[in-house]
Amino acid sequence: MKTNDMPFSFLLMVEDTYNNSGLTVVTGLIQTGILNVGDYISVASNDSGRAFTLRCDGIERSGQLWDKAVEGDRIGIAFRNNPDARKISKRDTLFRLSQDKNTTDVFAMMVDQISDKGIPGKCVLSGYALTEGTVHLNDRLGVECLGFSNEVTCCGFTQNGDSMSFRRNDFVRLSVTRLEGEPLKIGQFLYNKSSNFSSYQSRPKDPWDNIRKRYPIGSVHRGMVVQLGPNGVFVEMEEGLVGLIHITDLTWDTKVKKPSDFTKVGDTIDVVVLDMDESKRRMALSHKLLERNPWNMYEQLYVVGSVHKGTIVRMEEKYAVIELDEGGEGLTLPEYLIKKNGMMATLGETLLFMILDFNKDEKMIVLSHTHTYQSEQADTSEGALYQVRAKRVALVVGNSRYIYQNPLRNCANDADAFSRELKRFDFDVYLLLDANTQMMQEVIDDFCREMGEYEAALVFFSGHGMQHMGKTYITPTDLSPKMDITSSAFSCFCVDDIIQKMDKAGCPTKIIILDSCRSIPRDITPGIPRGLDNVTAQEVFVAFSTSPGQVAYDSIQPTDTHSPFMKAILEAFNEPPVPIYDFFKIVAKKMLDMTGGFQRPWSNDNLTRRDFYLNK
């Protein structure tokens, strides 16, 4: 369409401005029309509604200087040595109604106020004239802003008569009849449409059209950070569509106090749509919902009554904030900061704190230092000194509900029962049931990072297992039956890799217990033998529920709630305490009796210490 067919031969909203040595540059995206160096441009301030005219002295696009720019170009417009140009601010609008500096060929105003007359379909628009011009009764007036159009019909003026003329910056008040189209909004332009006007069909599409269909609540998208505010991050989802991530929805990391601690302008970021208000054109987003929620781990770690190390990072009149060494922050009262010597703890001091209350829903942990030594004093008479923390930690995984493999009835039951026994013997336990690839990866990584301070770490897995090329694998619930085991996308977890991570964490004693290889899927890749192979490592005890090359029973009787291996382990826990290698000899004897000799457990023991007990 030719430029002279359009009411606005050029239209742009200001995105940013900067000044340097008498040169003012404004940036934005051309919404409509063509701009040439030397053109005169009117500037409409969205704050005051008044306009002034400037001459375009230069156009910058893609880092180069141009003589002309067209619709869809993102440009910078230079105004040289013009003091009026310094009045331009973000979201002001630059427009040109004709090539002539005076722009007197068509009336235009910017809507500053909309008043409802109480008559359906009619209202009063008021604002300031941007050009000289005349409006007649029954004139069809176009309404346009950033390329989005509407149409009204003039049906009255502030004085009697069939027409009214205005000069630039005159206050205009028109009574209009609203026709079908976009809702009227403050900041739109009103212009007199000639009878031969042909509507501009290629204007940009409103990004808020069908917004809930394209961005349903809960959907995940990728956008670009375009602005950092004091309370959040503004993310551009697409051209003209910007949402806000409030600081509280940015990340779970409590060390992030302001948006610039987490991201910067120009970064890409994945977000979840939380809510939106079409009438106000606002969209609420979240990034932290795509992060692993640490409170799932905290729930297992920060048990009421347990004691953990923390540092006082903030002190207020009525409370203090404690940063816990194992992650997260808690609150305590001033009276709970009194040390054993009667002195008050100070900012930056690292102490032991007892968990008094844990509320996952409210994201609150209540702590006390005072209770750590009061608990010790109260229990001394009974010979039960409070232990600061368990010296042993365990990751217990039970996968029953496989998506593509045969489900296993008792694996989750086995893991749950085993974790309860370990807690009874002072293990800190991470319990994971029916875990997919992502869940297993996250928890295994967390577990290996945390185990360095423990004297012993144990990994128990119950579910489908397999071997390939001398390596033993445990499987997540979402493993595809058509997955090639040699592929980089193979989502099983190699036991050797887990043991290596445990070594790197500095854990001196490593225990691996695998109740696996039940109905191994044959179609994952050809040539995988049934049964689990040997696992070699230093300072590790590995126990399998079956011998190499053999499979294991999920149950013996249809009514069994545990595998024979787990039934034998649970019974052995009630036997007198013995070292771990003797413990599994007891388990083996019980299993042989249960299965009639068909399933024989197997273990690999190269621990140098001989005093490790499971049931003591």
C-alpha positions, 0 to 999 in steps of 0.5 A: 500500500502506498504511503499516502493511503495511510492516515499515518505515513509514519508511526513509532513508539519510543522504547528508549532515549539517550543524549550525547554532546548535543545529539539526542537519539530515540529508539523503537520499532516502526509500526506504520509507514516510511521515515526519511532523513530530513522528514519532520516528525511530531512528538506526542507526549503520553504524559501531557498529551501535547505535541511538538515537531522535530526534524529527523537528522539521521537513522541508525539501523543494525549498527549502520546509517541509513537514508530511509527506514520502513515498517518493521525496522527497529531503528534509532532516530537522531535529532542534532542540537535540538533542545526540544528533543531532550523532552522525549521520554519512553513510550512517547509516540513519534508520528507524521501525517504528511511530508509537510512540516506544518501537517495541516492536511488532516485533523488529529488529536490524542485521546486524554480522557474518555467519559461515558455519557450513560447512553449505550454506544456513546461517549465523550473523547477529550484531548489535545489537537496534534495538528490543525484541522476541522471536524464535521458532524457525522464525520467518520473518525479513525482511532489508531495507536501502535497500528491497532485500529478502531472507528467512531462517528462524531455526533456533537461538539462542545458548542453548537454548530455543524463543524469545529476547527482546531489549532495545534495544542487546542483542547478538543472535546468530541461526542462520538458514537462507538462502532465495532472494533477494539475498545477505546483507550487513553493514548490513542490517536483520533484522526479525520478519515477521508471518504476514499480512505482504504484501511491499512490491512497489513498493520501489526497484529495485536499480541493480546489477541487470543492471548489465553489460547496462545499462552494458557495458564501453566504453559511454559515459554522462552522470552528475553529480559528487556528490563530489570525493575526494583520488584521483578524482571520484565520479559518480552514473550513476543513483539509487543507482549511483555510479562513480569516475573515478580522477585518472589517468583524468580528463584528459590535461591534465598541469596537473590535479593534483587533481580540483577543478582539473578539475570541481566537485560538481554538474557533469555529465560524460561517462564511459566504463565501464572496469571493475566489481566487482558483489560490491563494488559498484564501477564504474571510469570514465574521462573522458579516453578521450572527450578527444582523445589529445594523444599522437597529436600528440606522436608526430609532434612530439617526434621523437627528436633534435628540440629544443623549448623547455620550462620546469622546473616541478619538481625532485626529487633524481633527476629534474626535470619539464619542461613543454614549450611545445608541450604535455605534460611530459617528464623529465630527469636532473640531469646533463642540466640542466648549462648551457653555462656549467657552471651547473645550471639552476634551477626555473622556468628556460626552456631548449631541450631535446632529445628523447632518447626518446619512448614513447607507450605509457608516456606518457614523454618523456625530455629533455636540455638538455646535448645541445642544445649538445653536438650543436652542438659535435659537428656544427660541424666538418662545417658542420652546426649543429643547427637548433633546430626546422624553420621550416616546418610542413605538414598532409598529409591523404589520404582514400581510404576514404570510407564513403558516397562512391566510395573513392579508391585512391591518396589515402592513398598520395599523402599518405604519399609527399608527407609523406616528401618534405616531411620530407626538406626540413625540414618538421615534418609532421602526417600524417592518413590516412582522417580522419572529421569529428571527426579532421579538425576536431581536427587542423586546429584543433591545426595552426592553433594551432601554426603561429604560430611558423613562417615558412611553413605548408602544407596538402595535401589529397588526396580528394573535393572540391567547390565551392559559391557560389564556396567550395572544400570538402574532405571527410571520409571520413564525409560523407553523400551526402544532406547538404545543403550549406546545412545547419549540419550540413554537415561539409565543410571550407571552404578559405577558413576554413582560410586565415583560421585560418592568417592569425589564427595569424600565419603569414606564408606560406601554401601550399595544395595540393589534389589534389581533385575526383575523382569528385565526388558529385552527390547532396550537393546540387543545382546543384554544378558539377563542378570546384573554384573559385578561392580568394582570400586574401592572402599565399597560394599555392594549387595545384590538380591541375586547372583550374577546372570540371574533374575530376582523375584518381585514376590513369592506369593501373590499376596506378598507385599515385599520381595523375598530379599526385602523380607529377609533384610527386614527380619535381619534388622531384628537380629542381634547387631553384626557387621555388614558382611555378616548381616548379609550372610544372615539375609542370604540364608533366609532367602535361600529358605524362602525361595527353595534355593532358586534365588541366592544373594550375592555381595562384593566386599572390599571395605578395609573397616570391619566394624560397620553395622546396619542395625546398630 
